[in-house]
Each structure stands twice: as structure tokens, then as C-alpha cells.
Amino acid sequence: MPTYIALANWTDRGAQQVKESPKRVDMARQALAEMGGEFKSLYMTLGDYDLVFIYEAPDDAVAARFMLLLGKLGTVRTRTLKAFPEAAYREIIHSLH
């Protein structure tokens, strides 16, 4: 299953309701599972982003739907990166002529 890395920042509303954040993470985890994906890990971070999480989804459409679902909550803004595991990276590099 493809892997995605999401970089998230709390919106003003999300920061004001930060104590509810763990409940929102649990809801997101469940929603992603219902879409056929899996929430792998979450980190609260210092610096440019408040949260970083890694998840798997069956395809890009499911990943996009999941990010839109989070956006609809109005508590985080996200940037998503599609991640390639090392084996795929090596295959891609090896295929260069």
C-alpha cells in the first residue's frame, strides 16, 4: 500500500481546542481504517509544523479523500507527501539511463 507523510499545522480553531486533539486523532485513525488505509504513526513536532503523521492508503484518491476529511474539520491545515520506500527508491534510481 502506498505511504504518505502529512505535515499539519493547527488552525486558530484547532489551537483553541487543542485539548480535543487526541479525540480528533482517534476519529481520523478510525475514518482512515474505514477507507481501507492505516494510520502508522503520529508525532507532535517543534518547528514549522505542529504534527507529522505517516499513513498508508490504498491509492491516491483515498489519500486525497482522507486529507479533505481532515480539512473539513477546520482544525488543521495539511501538506501531504507521497513516500517511496527504499526498495522503490533504489529501483527508480537503477532504472535511470
Backbone bond lengths (Angstrom), bond angles and torsions (degrees), N, CA, C in turn:
res aa  C-N    CA-C-N  psi(-1)  N-CA   C-N-CA  omega(-1)  CA-C   N-CA-C  phi
1 M - - - 1.442 - - 1.535 107.71 -
2 P 1.336 117.86 138.10 1.466 120.15 178.30 1.533 112.00 -61.32
3 T 1.320 114.51 147.69 1.460 122.19 179.70 1.525 109.62 -107.19
4 Y 1.311 115.75 142.34 1.466 122.30 179.61 1.520 108.47 -130.47
5 I 1.314 115.20 145.38 1.465 122.15 174.80 1.517 106.80 -116.54
6 A 1.306 116.96 124.79 1.463 121.25 179.30 1.518 109.30 -111.13
7 L 1.311 114.67 132.31 1.463 122.67 175.35 1.520 105.84 -106.38
8 A 1.314 117.53 125.80 1.469 120.28 -172.97 1.517 111.94 -129.56
9 N 1.322 113.94 145.89 1.460 121.87 171.90 1.516 108.32 -125.24
10 W 1.326 115.45 138.92 1.446 118.61 174.56 1.519 109.46 -67.81
11 T 1.312 116.21 139.97 1.455 120.92 169.87 1.526 106.99 -76.97
12 D 1.319 117.61 175.19 1.469 119.45 175.62 1.526 109.94 -56.39
13 R 1.333 115.74 -43.02 1.471 120.13 179.03 1.530 110.79 -62.60
14 G 1.341 116.87 -43.08 1.452 121.22 179.58 1.521 111.94 -62.86
15 A 1.327 116.71 -39.75 1.463 120.61 178.67 1.528 110.74 -67.86
16 Q 1.322 116.93 -39.16 1.466 120.61 178.93 1.525 111.29 -66.15
17 Q 1.331 116.40 -28.99 1.463 121.63 -178.79 1.534 111.11 -110.09
18 V 1.329 116.31 31.90 1.464 120.86 -173.11 1.535 112.80 -60.63
19 K 1.319 117.69 -29.56 1.468 119.45 179.27 1.526 111.90 -65.29
20 E 1.338 116.98 -19.98 1.466 121.42 177.61 1.526 111.69 -88.32
21 S 1.324 117.37 -4.61 1.465 121.57 -175.72 1.530 113.37 -55.71
22 P 1.343 120.00 -44.61 1.472 118.18 178.81 1.532 113.30 -58.81
23 K 1.324 117.57 -36.01 1.463 120.51 177.34 1.525 110.37 -66.03
24 R 1.340 116.63 -38.06 1.462 120.24 178.49 1.532 110.48 -67.30
25 V 1.316 117.20 -37.06 1.471 120.36 176.82 1.521 109.55 -63.12
26 D 1.317 117.58 -44.20 1.469 120.94 178.92 1.527 110.65 -61.26
27 M 1.332 116.86 -41.63 1.465 121.27 178.50 1.524 110.05 -64.26
28 A 1.326 117.36 -42.32 1.469 121.43 179.24 1.519 110.57 -63.38
29 R 1.310 116.55 -43.15 1.472 121.64 179.11 1.534 110.04 -58.77
30 Q 1.320 116.61 -45.61 1.458 121.18 -179.69 1.530 111.31 -66.82
31 A 1.327 116.88 -43.07 1.466 120.38 -179.83 1.526 110.76 -62.19
32 L 1.321 116.70 -42.59 1.459 120.10 178.94 1.524 110.79 -63.90
33 A 1.319 117.60 -41.03 1.467 120.96 177.98 1.528 110.47 -61.03
34 E 1.319 116.93 -40.01 1.464 121.11 178.86 1.530 111.29 -65.96
35 M 1.329 117.24 -23.76 1.468 122.14 177.26 1.528 111.49 -87.46
36 G 1.330 117.09 -1.53 1.452 120.84 179.38 1.513 114.12 94.30
37 G 1.338 117.09 8.89 1.458 121.47 -179.84 1.515 111.69 -103.06
38 E 1.317 114.75 -176.79 1.468 119.98 179.35 1.521 109.85 -144.10
39 F 1.301 115.84 128.55 1.457 124.25 175.86 1.526 106.56 -80.75
40 K 1.320 118.65 115.17 1.458 122.02 -174.90 1.523 113.31 -89.54
41 S 1.336 117.33 -48.59 1.471 119.18 -178.36 1.520 110.56 -161.08
42 L 1.321 113.93 157.89 1.464 122.15 179.88 1.522 108.12 -137.65
43 Y 1.316 115.17 138.43 1.463 121.35 176.53 1.517 109.07 -131.41
44 M 1.313 117.51 133.25 1.450 121.06 166.37 1.522 105.03 -85.12
45 T 1.319 116.89 132.42 1.453 120.08 -173.18 1.523 111.96 -125.68
46 L 1.314 114.71 158.66 1.455 122.54 173.17 1.519 107.13 -103.35
47 G 1.311 117.05 146.64 1.459 119.49 179.68 1.516 110.86 117.51
48 D 1.333 116.08 -141.34 1.458 120.91 -173.78 1.525 114.13 -70.80
49 Y 1.328 117.96 -22.07 1.460 121.33 -177.82 1.517 110.20 -125.87
50 D 1.332 115.28 148.32 1.463 121.21 179.49 1.524 112.04 -84.69
51 L 1.323 116.11 -34.62 1.458 121.92 -177.01 1.523 109.91 -139.72
52 V 1.309 116.07 146.12 1.464 122.48 170.83 1.518 105.77 -129.94
53 F 1.325 115.84 129.49 1.459 116.83 175.42 1.514 110.80 -136.42
54 I 1.307 113.43 150.99 1.452 122.28 -177.39 1.518 107.17 -117.31
55 Y 1.327 114.68 132.16 1.460 118.60 179.62 1.514 110.06 -145.89
56 E 1.313 115.77 162.63 1.451 123.04 175.67 1.521 107.72 -115.69
57 A 1.330 114.87 144.30 1.460 121.10 176.64 1.523 107.90 -139.54
58 P 1.324 117.19 151.99 1.466 119.98 -178.23 1.531 113.28 -58.38
59 D 1.345 117.11 -33.00 1.465 120.30 -178.96 1.525 109.22 -162.73
60 D 1.336 115.60 176.52 1.463 120.75 -177.82 1.523 112.64 -63.25
61 A 1.331 117.08 -33.17 1.464 119.80 -179.97 1.526 110.95 -64.56
62 V 1.310 117.39 -41.73 1.468 120.66 177.42 1.523 109.67 -66.53
63 A 1.324 117.75 -41.79 1.468 120.75 178.11 1.529 110.08 -60.19
64 A 1.323 117.28 -43.07 1.462 120.85 178.97 1.526 111.24 -64.87
65 R 1.330 116.68 -43.06 1.467 120.66 178.52 1.531 110.83 -60.86
66 F 1.328 116.18 -40.45 1.463 120.64 178.86 1.529 110.80 -64.07
67 M 1.331 117.31 -44.20 1.465 120.12 179.29 1.525 111.33 -65.34
68 L 1.329 116.79 -38.13 1.467 120.06 177.18 1.521 111.18 -64.99
69 L 1.328 116.28 -38.62 1.465 120.45 176.93 1.527 110.03 -59.79
70 L 1.334 116.92 -45.51 1.462 119.82 178.51 1.527 110.87 -63.77
71 G 1.324 116.84 -41.33 1.462 120.45 178.77 1.515 112.82 -61.58
72 K 1.331 116.68 -36.99 1.471 120.66 179.43 1.519 112.50 -61.96
73 L 1.329 116.88 -26.61 1.466 119.71 179.45 1.521 111.82 -65.99
74 G 1.332 116.13 -27.14 1.458 120.39 178.07 1.519 114.57 77.92
75 T 1.321 117.60 13.27 1.463 119.50 -176.47 1.523 113.41 -109.87
76 V 1.339 117.30 -14.19 1.466 120.97 176.31 1.528 110.29 -141.09
77 R 1.313 114.36 152.50 1.463 122.29 168.91 1.526 105.54 -114.82
78 T 1.323 116.83 137.16 1.457 119.52 -174.28 1.519 112.48 -124.72
79 R 1.319 113.99 157.67 1.463 124.04 166.93 1.520 104.70 -128.19
80 T 1.322 115.90 133.76 1.454 119.33 -174.86 1.521 110.62 -117.67
81 L 1.316 115.07 137.60 1.457 122.90 177.20 1.517 108.25 -118.51
82 K 1.320 117.23 132.75 1.459 119.73 172.62 1.519 106.43 -85.18
83 A 1.318 116.61 129.42 1.463 121.47 -175.01 1.528 110.73 -107.28
84 F 1.325 115.28 140.58 1.452 121.86 176.62 1.525 108.13 -110.46
85 P 1.317 118.77 125.89 1.468 120.21 178.69 1.528 110.32 -65.61
86 E 1.322 115.67 166.00 1.463 120.46 -175.15 1.531 112.46 -56.49
87 A 1.318 117.96 -40.31 1.471 119.80 -179.47 1.527 110.67 -61.27
88 A 1.324 117.59 -42.69 1.467 120.83 178.35 1.523 110.62 -67.33
89 Y 1.310 116.87 -40.65 1.465 121.65 176.21 1.525 110.18 -56.21
90 R 1.326 116.29 -48.90 1.466 120.46 -178.97 1.528 110.94 -62.87
91 E 1.329 117.31 -40.28 1.461 121.25 178.82 1.535 110.66 -64.32
92 I 1.318 116.60 -43.23 1.461 121.03 179.14 1.530 110.19 -61.77
93 I 1.322 116.54 -48.79 1.465 120.32 -179.32 1.528 110.63 -63.59
94 H 1.325 116.55 -41.53 1.467 120.83 -179.50 1.533 111.73 -63.21
95 S 1.329 117.27 -29.73 1.460 120.85 -177.30 1.535 113.29 -77.11
96 L 1.326 117.56 -8.76 1.465 120.42 179.14 1.523 110.60 -67.71
97 H 1.298 116.08 140.79 1.481 120.42 179.06 1.492 110.68 -100.32
